[in-house]
């Protein structure tokens, strides 16, 4: 605090000292005036020692009259009075009827040598005209005894020159004033040779220009700084403040601005001088507000802005009191000055109050602001004194500029050093946190692996039925759990890869790679794109380009990441891949016509986890481009991006070319390898009979088929090989297949399309599919492929892993089959008991009356039990013929019970040989008899129909019994009813693929059950 007080007092003392040095003659008369009785005598030695002399002393003055230069002063001798110069004339002149005061100053200067001499004149209020040796040499305004001809000027500093005559200069100065409180020659008039006066005036202009331009340059620097970072508004208002203050300085003292623009009128000059001050003050207040917002209230800023805005309007644009006229009474002039001071000074004092609060809190860097604001406060005070009391401010502008320069430079240096220290500390902290983040990701990823592997292994064992088969719905839920855990596992793998890239632990195995791998990746991704997409994926890669020396898998990963990124951000247009040789590198470009990347994001697009902000959130972790950059750099290449919003983006990366030495080594490894690829032609379909597990291989590369077939034969599988999707579809329609191996890239029908076609007939449990792909296994695009595929492997295929995957999927399929069979058997065991009870009662009754019918009834009962026993001990599926025999046996018995009350009609196509679940039709027929026909006194009719309907078998059971209400019908369909005779067949048919079960009923009219089964079940 003491230091701040010392700084404040020091600055105030500096201004006081400079003020009195520059304006001492205003307060103290010269001890050695050179003018006596209106005559100045200058010796040659005096003129040489003092290049500039002040014509202070006693001049001749003729009050209330303007004596023409051609008139003789002897005629006005009686009017002549002595007057001290510089001094006001208030006690010597009287205003005329129009309020004007005039007077004539006269002095004679005796010079030692003939030559050109000059005068530097300032502050002769309000207008003046100068004659030397009877000749007019200059003026400011037009002093006149009439208000009509009177004209005053605001530009009060100027120079005049004239030659001496007979070693003398006779100087006459006319002065006129209307309403200025202090007039006359109030400042010394400087005299010297023409060269000396011109040199002195030029130095004053140069010094003033330096100050003005210095302020404007400082302001421009701050505004440029703000334009680069628009968050720091204090820089904007500080820049505006210094620029406006520099302009104000050019309006005062030497009035450089008006020298550059001399056509401005006196009114325009005064409005500029007074109008710019409120703008300066409001910019200073806003600067403090944004620099220290906690010390200034927004309400205070509003009040300051309104008051200063009003002041700017009155004094800078239009003054309603004077109507912008400079010819106004003295009372109005004084009132105008008081209003200006009353509004302007309190705002300055409020700024000082804010600064004091800042200093009391000890805010960092406030000391430099203190130096600046104390200086401005002192200057503001002197400026107000100047406008009210006409006291000049000689040298004050230069002192203010020096202090301002020091405070600005110190403040900039302090803030730069503070910012540098903060950035350095923050950088060290960020580096530490970044290292901690990498360690956290690495440890977390490793920790997540253990429970994830546990989930995957447990779900896998459940799918394979290690602990016994699951129900169908349970198995589907376990598969979903397995897939979700697998997806989470891929995310963990991404994190591990990213962490390894950050720590430089990525292993790359470079080798000679042909340029064709680029087209392979493009074709594979193209095959996965929707057929109705508006995006075209184009390749402009020349197949004759030289080989690269890189890691093939890593190169594919980079290409995939860039292409997938382009697909994500391109709605329509095209994505193009180019390749060309640049020096010893292959330059690969991936360009798109997507939305583009904002320029501010280009430098950060390769940062880990960074994603460009868009309207909708995109998937992924933001690792793809970061991993791509790390891979390219690991492979001794470079990657960069250019983008234009709304036009598209171009990613460019380089890969080293293979040298001749590397090509020779690679050629030795490929002998007999690629050659076989062109000459091997298999006789397809290739078939090998093994065990009961049939594996279908679909690949358009015969070498791949041969390799896979040989590996599977050694494991004892039955293997079938075809080279296109159409033959594969034909085969699975006619033969049983337990698992499929499908290459993703094939001519004609792609592997993706083949998966979709297979899934129309078989679900993922009935026929597992493994897709062979070149895309990295943790990519989102391949995960979408799992809609059709159970699993996938990345080429080149690891045989051990492939065999494990096949074995696992076959186990899952067998578990699914076992689960269906167990559920069927459970349903078969729930045979309704009332059928057996009713049948035995009927047979007992018949045994008393009709032995023949009793035998037929016993035969029918035996047929029923034989069918049930066959179901239990042989298979869950029976032929329709066997099921219809059971229905006929049952209806024969019921016919015996109901007699004429039951009518039975059959419409059976005997050529149909399809298999259906056992005890699936008979319970429905039994339900129709018991709940439909038996409830009617008159009985009814049962119709059983089995016919072909297109590619389906249509089974119809109709009765004209009592029917079922709508509410009960819905409960039956939703399996909310406990009728075993109906719910068991419904569940059985639901377990059949592509089967449909419909029931129609109307109370009082009967019920119809229609079952549609695909004939391929035969």
Buried (B, 14 or more C-beta within 10 A) or exposed (E): EEEBEEBBEEBBEBBEEBBEEBBEBBEEEBEEBBBEEBBBBBEEEEBEEBEBBBBBBBBBBBBBEBBEBEEEBEEBEEBBEEBBBBBBBEEBBEBEEEBBBBBBBBBBBBBBEEEEBBBBBBBBBBBBBBBBBEEEBBBBBBBBBEEEEBBBBBBBBBBBBBEBEEEBBBBBBBBBBBBBBBBBBBBBBBBBBBEBBBBBBEEBBEBBBEBBBBBBEBBBBBBEBBEEEEEBBBBBBBBBBBBBBBBBBBBBBBBBBBBEEEEBEBBBBBBBBBBBBBBBBBBBBBBBBBBBEEBBEEEBBEEBBEBBEEBBBBBBEEBEEBEEEBEBEEEBBEBBBEBBEEBBBEBBEBBBEBBBBBBEEEBEBBBBBBBBBBBBBBBBBBBBBBBBEBBBBBBBBBBBBBBBBBBBEBBBEBBEEEEEEEEEEEEEEEEEEEEEBBEEBBEBBEEBBEEBEEBBEBBBBBBBBEEEBBBBEEBBBBBEBBBEBBBBBBBBBBBBBBBBBBEEEBEEEBBBBBBEBBBBBBBBBBBBBEEEEEBBBEBEBEEEBEBBBBBBBBBBBBBBBBBBBBBBBBEEBBBBBBBEEEEEBBBBBBBBBBBBBEEEBBEEBBEBEEBBEEEEEEEBEBBBBBBBBBBBBBBBBEBEBBBEEEEBBBBBBBBBBBEEEBBEEBEEEEEEEEEEEEEEEBEBBBBBEBEEBBBBBBBBBBBBBBBBBEBBBEBEBBBBBBBBBEBBBEBBEEEEBBBBBBBBBBEEBBBBBBBEBBBEBBEBBBBBBBBBBBBBEBBEBBBEBBEBBBBBBBBEBEBEEBBEBBBBBBBBBBBBBBBBBBBBEEBBEEBBEEBEEBBEEBBEBBBEEEEEBBEBBBEBBEBBEBBBEBBEEEEBBBBBBBBBBBBBBBBBBBBBBBEEBBBBEEEBEEEBEBBBBBBBBBBBBBBBBBBBBBEBEEBBBBBBBBEEEEEBBBBBBBBBBBBBEEEBBEBBBEEEBEBBBBBBBBBBBEBBEEBEBEBBBEEEEBBBBBBBBBBEBE
